[in-house]
Amino acid sequence: MKVKVQKIDGKASGDIELNDAIFGVEPRADILHRIVTWQLENRRGTARPTRERSDVARTGKKFGRQKGGGTARHGDRAAPIFIGGGKAHGARKRDFNQSLNKKLRALGLKMALSSKAKDGLVVVDSLELKDAKTKVLKGHLDKAGLTGKVLVIDGESVDAGFKKAAGNLPGVNVLPAMGANVYDILNHDTLVLTKDAVAKLEARFNG
């Protein structure tokens, strides 16, 4: 698959050949849904449990008399009314972590990249800016027609100047190639890949 390469300001900068095994896969909604759900579930914090009366280490032997003691009847030191007793109706452990096959995760990422390759993929030669300022970068993005929610993925690491300039632009997010994931790709209108990012992603799947 041949795609046009442009500079960050929208000027043409040649062509690049994308691997059809990565950028030409037919997306499946069920697989993408499974992976997005898996990602979001794993982002949830595990709820810590409290110890209820069956969890605390207390004697179950009845203490005191049933009658004649002048006090209320008690039969268990683990009751919630005692110091050291269990919590009444306490929070229980809720673990949202799910497992997902590595092959399925890789396939999902290919499908997400392929869906953007059909509509919403832009390849740029690099993210290097002569003047790394937010105002300048916004002008470049507007000139290139990159509006709405834009995800920019660079190679080994994101260009420091670009990252700083993009920090105050709403809707513009940056990631290194290793951080590319299904949820973030699908959650943006446009995916911008540098040539280094393309090389890293192809090496990631072929390696």
ZAMARDREN-83662 format. One record per residue (C-alpha): x, y, z. Coordinates in steps of 0.5 Angstrom, whole numbers, plus 500, padded with zeros to 3 digits. Last residue first. Layout:
<sites>
XYZ ...
</sites>
This chain:
<sites>
521482530 516483524 510486529 515491532 519492526 513494522 511499528 518501529 519503521 512506521 514510527 520513524 517515518 512519523 505517524 499522525 493518527 486523526 480523529 482520536 479515540 481509535 488510536 488511543 484505545 488500540 495502543 501505541 506506547 512503543 511508538 512514542 506517544 503524543 496527544 493533540 486535543 487541546 494544544 498546551 503540551 504540543 509545543 513541549 512534545 514538539 521540542 522534545 521529539 517523542 521517543 523511539 519513533 513518533 506517534 501523534 494522536 489528533 483530536 479535532 484539526 490536522 488540516 496541514 495549515 491548521 497543524 502548522 499554525 498550531 505548531 507556531 503558536 505552541 512554540 518549538 521554532 525550527 520544529 522537528 516532528 519528522 517525515 510525516 505520515 497522516 492516517 484518518 481514513 483507510 490507514 486509520 482502520 488499518 492502524 486499529 486492525 494492526 493493534 487488534 491483531 497484536 492484542 489477539 496474538 498476546 492473548 488477553 487477561 483481565 484485571 478488574 479485581 473487586 475486593 469487598 467493601 465492608 457490610 459491617 467491619 469485623 471486630 477489633 474494637 467491638 460493635 462489628 461482631 468478631 468477639 462473638 456471643 453477646 447478650 447485653 449487660 446486667 449479667 443475669 442472663 446469657 452469661 459472659 463470653 461465647 467462644 468464637 474467638 477473634 482473628 478477623 475475616 468472618 467478621 468483615 475485613 475490608 477489601 481494597 478496590 483494584 484500580 481501573 486501567 486494566 478494565 479500560 484496556 480490556 474493554 478496548 481489546 474486546 471491542 476491537 476484536 468484535 468490531 473487526 478491521 480488515 488488515 491493510 496497515 500491518 500485513 499491508 506493510 506501508 510504502 512511503 511517498 515524497 515530502 509534500 508540504 502540510 506544515 508537519 512535512 508530508 509523506 504520501 502513502 503507498 500500500 
</sites>
